C-alpha cells in the first residue's frame, strides 16, 4: 500500500470540516428567493458575455474592469468584489499562470494569453459569482487542452446535480474528468457559494478524497 502525503491528508480533513460547516448553513429557498437569485445571475451572465466580447489583444484588464462596473451598475446592481476587504476592482482578472483573484491592472492582453475573468454581482441583496476562462486570439495546444478538459469537467459535475446525490458525487465527477486527461486539481481552492443575508448555498470542492482511497 502506498503511503499518503500527510499534507494531502490534512487538506482532505480541512475540506471535510468545511463541507460539514457549509451543510449546517444551508437554508432552503422559497420560489421568490430563487427568482431573486436568478435575477442576479442573469445580470452576471450578460456581464460575462460582454467581457468576453471585449477581451482581445491590446485591451488592458483595467479597461475590462471599468466596463464591467459600468454595466453592472447600469442594471441597478452593484459589483460584489469592489471594496471587499480592500479589493480595488469590480472583477478579478487573472492572465496565464495567475490562477485566480488577479487585480485589474494596466496589463495589455496579448495573442496567446489565457485570461480568467471572475465577476460578482449584488442585486436586491443576493450575490451571484461566476468565472469564465477566455482564449485571447490563437492559443497553444496545451492551453486549448486545459480549456477543453476543464469545460468537460464542469459539465461532468453538473450532470451529477440531481436529487438524492451528494456534493461528493459532483466533486468526484469533476476530479475524474480532469485526472483521466492527465491534469490535476488545485486543492487549495473551492467554488464560491451563492449568498445573501438569508443564508448560503453549498459549495462543492473540485476533488473527492474518497476517489483516492478507492484508487
C-alpha positions, 0 to 999 in steps of 0.5 A: 500500500502506498503511503499518503502525503500527510499534507494531502491528508490534512487538506482532505480533513480541512475540506471535510470540516468545511463541507460539514460547516457549509451543510449546517448553513444551508437554508432552503429557498422559497420560489421568490428567493430563487427568482431573486437569485436568478435575477442576479445571475442573469445580470452576471451572465450578460456581464460575462458575455460582454467581457468576453466580447471585449477581451482581445489583444491590446485591451488592458484588464483595467479597461475590462474592469471599468466596463464591467462596473459600468454595466453592472451598475447600469442594471441597478446592481452593484459589483460584489468584489469592489471594496471587499476587504480592500479589493480595488476592482469590480472583477478579478482578472487573472492572465496565464499562470495567475490562477485566480483573484488577479487585480485589474491592472494596466496589463495589455492582453496579448495573442496567446494569453489565457485570461480568467475573468471572475465577476460578482454581482449584488442585486436586491441583496443576493450575490451571484459569482461566476468565472469564465476562462477566455482564449485571447486570439490563437492559443497553444495546444496545451492551453486549448487542452486545459480549456477543453478538459476543464469545460468537460469537467464542469459539465461532468459535475453538473450532470451529477446535480440531481436529487438524492446525490451528494456534493461528493458525487459532483466533486468526484465527477469533476476530479475524474474528468480532469485526472483521466486527461492527465491534469490535476486539481488545485486543492487549495481552492473551492467554488464560491457559494451563492449568498445573501443575508438569508443564508448560503448555498453549498459549495462543492470542492473540485476533488473527492478524497474518497476517489483516492482511497478507492484508487 
